[in-house]
Amino acid sequence: MSGATLYVDVVETNPPLVFYEMIGLTFGTLTREAYMLGVCAVILVTFGWLLARAGRLQAVAGLLAMTVGAGLDFGQRDHIVVAFILPFLVLEGQSRKGEAAVGFWAFLGVGLKPHFILIPACAMIATAIQERSFGPLFSWRARSLAVSLIAYAGFVAAIHPAYLQEIVPLGLFVYWAYGQAYFESLRPLVLTILGLYALARGLVDGRPLLVRLSGALFGALAAFYLQGKNWPYHQVPAQSLILLILILIFFADKRIGRSACAILVSVCGLFGVAAYAAGGERQAYVPGDARSILFLSPHVWAAYPISLDRRLKQVSRYPALWPLPGAWSTYKDAKRSPADRNRAKAILMQTRRNILTDIRIGKPDYIYEDVRRRKPYFRAPFNYSGFLGNGLANYRPIGRHGMWLVYVRTDRPRSNAKAN
């Protein structure tokens, strides 16, 4: 928004639609408060759409799926896709214009991640199998979604070629480092068991809506496992669809009155407020006189939302130093091929140059170095200050705060401000 070139001056792994939607959902302000309002606006549009076209039960069930189903991951991309795709999955008997609108609305969610295409694709395949026809695969909603995705791919190739030429190959090479074992905790196991139960119940029920939702749930579970990270928010589409399917099954013959509907809407609103409260700064450790900052860490939560909430300039082109764990681990792994290790070394050197350039040009007031001996995602010991060499020569350490060693720029006047 300030003239930087995406994927050159801002080196990120997410597709372009994520950034355009962040601008739209925050009404151009890029504040957490505006973003939460924008997400709630999307939820309300979908809720109103379902209420007008599908009925009260489907609308309330959808609202619960879009709010309670998200838990405290409210506002994540994996949550937003649920809000955008529900009309595609739930509404039936639309006009041609209605079908096209449903498809485009779904695109605004599906386009956020390549894995999300599995959700509507599996839903349409399930419907095609049930109807013994290829018709659902070529419905107007499916055409609208497909055309939107194709147009978006062309837009990315034309406007953001660096994403396809540089970011995608780099991500495919280094992003494996963020993978985690699936069943080290119970949550993925519970999700899978409940998912298979809801999927089976939906298919046995046989109603077209539940068959379609069961197909979508299969796609959501597949997307969770294909992403390979076992991060909690990756489970949101599946857990939201599980909740939606089970509500529609167990309350199939129940009528929801207006009073009950109003109560449930209020409960959903409380979940949004709780998610907003839980989404604040994880740590308050920035000196009061800070105006600019840089974090030496692969964790996005280190720099955001604290830098935005406190109006700090985050001088690094990397929202998080995401190339380092995979590149360093590959470079230090003697079992990897010489070609892979050489490529990893080149990535490390390029990343180092970029960090040093950002420090030299951006001149952050404070730098925070993750000095933990064992760092998540790194398969070999790693030290940021050693990696940067004399890159921190113009900074002096002023103290340790948890995992961070805090540096201040040496030409700044001494301040009594503390990292608090």
C-alpha positions in Angstrom: 0.0 0.0 0.0 3.0 2.3 0.5 4.6 1.4 -2.9 6.4 -1.8 -2.0 6.5 -4.6 -4.5 4.8 -7.8 -3.2 7.2 -10.8 -3.2 10.2 -8.5 -3.8 10.0 -5.9 -1.0 7.7 -8.1 1.0 8.8 -11.7 0.9 5.8 -13.9 1.9 4.5 -17.3 1.1 0.8 -16.5 0.9 -0.9 -16.1 -2.5 -1.7 -12.5 -3.6 -5.5 -12.8 -2.8 -4.6 -13.0 0.9 -3.2 -9.5 0.8 -5.9 -7.9 -1.4 -8.5 -9.4 1.0 -6.7 -8.0 4.0 -7.0 -4.6 2.5 -10.6 -5.0 1.7 -11.6 -6.6 5.0 -9.9 -3.9 7.0 -11.4 -1.2 4.8 -7.9 -0.1 4.0 -6.9 0.6 7.6 -4.9 -2.7 8.3 -6.0 -2.7 12.0 -7.0 -5.7 14.0 -10.3 -4.1 15.0 -11.3 -3.3 11.4 -10.3 -6.8 10.3 -12.5 -8.4 12.9 -15.4 -6.2 11.8 -14.7 -7.2 8.2 -14.7 -10.9 9.0 -18.0 -10.5 10.9 -19.5 -8.7 7.9 -18.7 -11.6 5.7 -20.3 -14.0 8.2 -23.4 -11.8 8.4 -23.7 -11.7 4.6 -23.5 -15.5 4.4 -25.9 -15.9 7.3 -28.4 -13.6 5.7 -28.0 -15.4 2.4 -28.7 -18.7 3.9 -31.6 -17.4 6.0 -33.2 -16.0 2.9 -32.6 -18.9 0.5 -32.2 -22.1 2.6 -34.2 -21.7 5.8 -33.7 -21.0 9.5 -32.2 -24.3 10.5 -29.6 -24.2 7.8 -28.8 -20.6 8.5 -28.4 -21.0 12.2 -26.4 -24.2 11.7 -24.2 -22.3 9.3 -23.8 -19.4 11.7 -22.6 -21.8 14.4 -20.2 -23.5 12.0 -18.8 -20.1 11.0 -18.3 -18.9 14.6 -18.2 -21.7 17.2 -16.5 -24.0 14.7 -13.7 -21.5 14.3 -13.0 -21.4 18.1 -10.2 -19.0 18.9 -8.8 -19.3 15.3 -11.4 -16.7 14.3 -10.3 -14.7 11.3 -7.6 -17.2 10.0 -7.7 -17.9 6.3 -8.9 -21.4 7.2 -11.8 -19.8 9.0 -12.7 -17.3 6.3 -13.0 -20.0 3.6 -15.8 -21.5 5.7 -17.7 -18.2 5.6 -17.3 -17.8 1.9 -18.0 -21.3 0.8 -21.1 -22.2 2.8 -23.6 -20.7 0.2 -21.8 -22.8 -2.5 -22.3 -26.0 -0.4 -25.8 -25.3 1.2 -27.9 -23.4 -1.3 -29.9 -25.3 -3.9 -32.2 -24.3 -6.8 -30.6 -21.0 -7.5 -31.1 -19.0 -10.7 -28.3 -18.8 -13.2 -27.2 -15.4 -11.7 -27.6 -16.8 -8.2 -25.4 -19.8 -9.1 -22.7 -17.4 -10.6 -22.8 -15.3 -7.4 -22.5 -18.4 -5.2 -19.5 -19.5 -7.2 -17.7 -16.2 -7.1 -18.4 -15.8 -3.3 -16.8 -19.2 -2.9 -13.8 -18.1 -4.9 -13.0 -15.4 -2.4 -12.4 -18.1 0.1 -11.0 -21.0 -2.0 -8.5 -18.6 -3.7 -6.8 -18.0 -0.4 -4.9 -21.4 -0.5 -4.5 -24.0 -3.2 -5.5 -26.8 -0.8 -9.0 -25.2 -0.4 -10.0 -26.3 -3.9 -10.5 -29.8 -2.6 -13.5 -28.7 -0.5 -15.8 -27.7 -3.4 -14.3 -30.2 -5.8 -15.0 -33.1 -3.5 -18.5 -31.8 -2.8 -19.3 -31.7 -6.5 -17.8 -35.1 -7.0 -20.0 -36.5 -4.2 -23.1 -35.0 -5.8 -22.1 -36.3 -9.2 -21.7 -39.8 -7.8 -25.1 -39.7 -6.0 -26.9 -38.4 -9.1 -24.9 -40.7 -11.5 -24.3 -37.7 -13.7 -21.5 -35.3 -14.7 -24.0 -32.4 -14.5 -23.0 -31.2 -11.0 -19.4 -30.8 -12.2 -20.5 -28.4 -14.9 -23.2 -26.5 -12.9 -23.2 -22.8 -13.1 -21.8 -22.5 -9.6 -18.9 -24.8 -10.5 -18.3 -22.9 -13.8 -18.3 -19.6 -11.9 -15.8 -20.8 -9.4 -13.6 -22.4 -12.1 -13.6 -19.2 -14.3 -12.8 -17.1 -11.2 -9.9 -19.3 -10.3 -8.5 -19.4 -13.9 -8.8 -15.6 -14.2 -7.1 -15.2 -10.8 -4.2 -17.5 -11.9 -3.8 -15.3 -15.0 -3.8 -12.2 -12.9 -1.1 -13.6 -10.6 1.0 -14.6 -13.6 0.7 -11.1 -15.1 0.8 -8.9 -12.1 2.8 -10.9 -9.6 5.2 -13.1 -11.6 7.7 -13.2 -8.8 5.3 -15.3 -6.8 5.3 -18.1 -9.4 8.9 -17.7 -10.4 10.6 -17.3 -7.0 8.3 -17.8 -4.0 6.7 -21.0 -5.0 10.0 -22.8 -5.9 11.6 -21.5 -2.7 8.6 -22.5 -0.6 8.6 -26.0 -2.1 12.2 -26.4 -1.2 12.3 -25.0 2.4 8.8 -25.2 3.8 9.0 -28.8 4.7 10.8 -27.8 7.9 7.5 -26.6 9.4 6.0 -30.1 9.3 4.9 -31.7 12.6 3.8 -35.2 13.5 0.1 -35.5 13.4 -0.8 -37.6 16.4 1.6 -36.2 19.0 -1.6 -34.6 20.4 -5.2 -35.9 20.7 -6.8 -33.1 18.7 -6.0 -34.4 15.2 -7.1 -37.9 16.2 -10.4 -36.7 17.6 -10.9 -34.5 14.5 -10.4 -37.5 12.2 -12.6 -39.8 14.2 -15.4 -37.2 14.4 -14.9 -36.4 10.8 -15.3 -39.9 9.6 -18.3 -40.4 11.8 -20.0 -37.2 10.4 -19.0 -38.2 6.9 -20.5 -41.6 7.3 -23.7 -40.3 8.8 -24.1 -37.8 6.1 -23.7 -40.4 3.3 -26.0 -42.8 5.0 -28.7 -40.1 5.5 -28.7 -39.7 1.7 -30.2 -36.2 1.5 -28.4 -34.3 -1.3 -27.4 -31.5 1.0 -25.7 -33.9 3.5 -24.1 -35.9 0.7 -22.6 -32.7 -0.7 -21.5 -31.6 2.8 -19.9 -35.0 3.4 -17.9 -34.7 0.2 -16.8 -31.2 1.3 -15.8 -32.6 4.7 -13.7 -35.3 3.0 -12.0 -32.5 1.0 -11.4 -30.5 4.2 -9.8 -33.4 6.0 -7.6 -34.1 2.9 -6.5 -30.4 2.9 -5.6 -30.6 6.5 -3.4 -33.7 6.0 -1.9 -32.4 2.7 -0.7 -29.2 4.3 1.4 -31.4 6.6 1.8 -28.8 9.4 -0.7 -30.0 12.1 -1.3 -26.4 13.0 -4.6 -26.0 14.9 -6.1 -23.5 12.5 -5.7 -25.9 9.6 -8.4 -28.0 11.2 -11.0 -25.2 11.2 -12.7 -26.1 7.8 -13.1 -29.8 8.9 -14.3 -29.0 12.4 -16.7 -26.4 11.1 -18.2 -28.8 8.6 -18.4 -31.6 11.2 -20.5 -29.3 13.4 -22.7 -28.2 10.5 -23.4 -31.8 9.4 -24.1 -33.1 12.9 -26.5 -30.2 13.6 -28.4 -30.8 10.4 -28.7 -34.5 11.2 -29.7 -34.3 14.9 -32.1 -31.3 14.4 -33.6 -32.4 11.1 -37.1 -32.5 12.5 -36.8 -29.5 14.8 -38.1 -26.1 14.2 -36.0 -23.1 15.4 -38.2 -20.3 16.6 -37.2 -16.6 16.2 -36.3 -16.3 19.9 -34.0 -19.3 19.8 -32.5 -18.0 16.6 -31.8 -14.6 18.3 -30.2 -16.3 21.3 -27.9 -18.4 19.1 -26.9 -15.3 17.1 -26.0 -13.6 20.4 -23.9 -16.6 21.4 -22.1 -16.5 18.1 -21.4 -12.8 18.7 -19.9 -13.6 22.1 -17.5 -16.0 20.4 -16.4 -13.3 18.1 -15.7 -11.0 21.0 -13.8 -13.8 22.8 -11.7 -14.4 19.7 -10.9 -10.7 19.4 -9.8 -10.6 23.1 -7.7 -13.7 22.6 -6.1 -12.3 19.5 -4.2 -9.5 21.2 -0.5 -9.2 21.7 1.1 -12.3 23.0 3.9 -10.5 24.7 4.3 -6.8 25.7 8.1 -6.5 25.5 8.7 -3.4 23.3 10.2 -0.3 24.8 7.9 2.7 24.9 10.3 4.8 22.8 10.5 2.3 19.9 9.5 3.5 16.5 10.9 0.7 14.3 11.8 -2.9 15.0 13.1 -6.1 13.5 12.7 -9.6 14.8 15.2 -12.4 14.1 12.7 -15.3 14.2 10.8 -17.6 11.8 7.6 -17.0 13.9 5.0 -14.6 12.4 3.5 -14.0 15.8 6.8 -12.4 16.9 6.3 -9.3 14.7 2.5 -9.4 14.2 0.1 -8.1 15.4 2.3 -6.3 17.9 4.0 -4.0 15.3 0.6 -3.1 13.8 -1.1 -2.6 17.1 1.6 -0.3 18.3 2.1 1.5 15.0 5.8 0.3 14.8 7.6 0.1 11.5 8.6 -3.5 10.9 11.7 -2.9 8.7 12.3 -6.5 7.6 11.0 -7.6 4.2 10.2 -10.9 5.8 7.1 -10.9 8.0 9.0 -13.9 9.5 12.4 -15.4 8.4 10.6 -18.4 7.0 13.4 -19.6 4.5 16.0 -20.1 7.2 14.8 -23.3 9.1 14.5 -25.4 6.0 17.5 -24.0 4.2 19.8 -24.3 7.3 18.5 -27.9 8.1 19.2 -29.0 4.5 22.6 -27.3 4.4 23.7 -29.1 7.6 22.3 -32.5 6.6 25.1 -34.6 5.3 22.6 -37.1 3.9 21.2 -34.6 1.4 22.6 -34.4 -2.1 25.4 -31.9 -2.9 23.0 -30.2 -5.3 20.4 -29.7 -2.5 23.1 -28.5 0.0 24.5 -26.0 -2.6 21.0 -24.7 -3.3 20.4 -24.4 0.5 23.6 -22.5 0.9 22.6 -20.0 -1.9 19.3 -19.4 -0.2 21.0 -18.8 3.1 23.4 -16.3 1.6 20.6 -14.5 -0.2 18.5 -14.4 2.9 21.5 -13.1 4.9 22.1 -10.3 2.3 18.5 -9.3 2.5 18.4 -9.1 6.3 21.6 -7.1 6.4 20.3 -4.7 3.7 17.1 -4.3 5.7 19.0 -3.5 8.8 21.3 -1.0 7.0 18.5 0.8 5.2 15.7 0.5 7.7 17.9 1.2 10.8 15.5 -0.4 13.3 15.5 1.2 16.8 15.5 -2.3 18.3 16.3 -5.8 17.1 15.1 -8.9 18.9 17.1 -12.1 18.5 15.7 -15.5 19.4 18.5 -16.9 21.5 17.0 -20.2 22.6 19.4 -23.0 22.3 16.8 -25.3 20.7 14.8 -23.4 18.2 11.5 -24.9 16.7 11.8 -26.0 13.1 15.6 -26.0 13.0 17.0 -29.5 12.7 20.5 -28.3 13.6 21.8 -25.7 16.1 21.5 -22.2 14.7 22.6 -18.8 16.0 21.3 -15.6 14.4 24.1 -13.2 15.5 26.7 -15.7 14.3 24.8 -16.1 11.0 24.8 -12.3 10.4 28.5 -11.9 11.4 29.2 -8.2 11.9 25.7 -7.3 10.8 24.8 -6.2 14.3 28.0 -4.1 14.8 25.9 -0.9 15.1 23.8 -2.4 17.9 24.4 -3.2 21.5 22.5 -5.7 23.7 20.6 -4.2 26.5 19.1 -7.3 28.1 17.3 -10.6 27.9 13.6 -10.9 27.9 12.3 -14.5 27.7 13.5 -16.0 24.5 14.7 -12.6 23.2 18.0 -10.9 23.4 17.2 -7.2 22.8 19.6 -4.9 20.9 19.4 -1.1 20.6 21.0 1.0 17.9 24.2 2.4 19.2 23.6 5.9 17.8 20.4 6.3 19.7 20.5 8.3 23.0 20.4 6.1 26.1 16.8 5.7 27.3 15.3 4.5 30.6 12.6 2.7 28.7 12.6 -1.0 29.4 11.4 -4.0 27.5 8.2 -4.6 29.4 
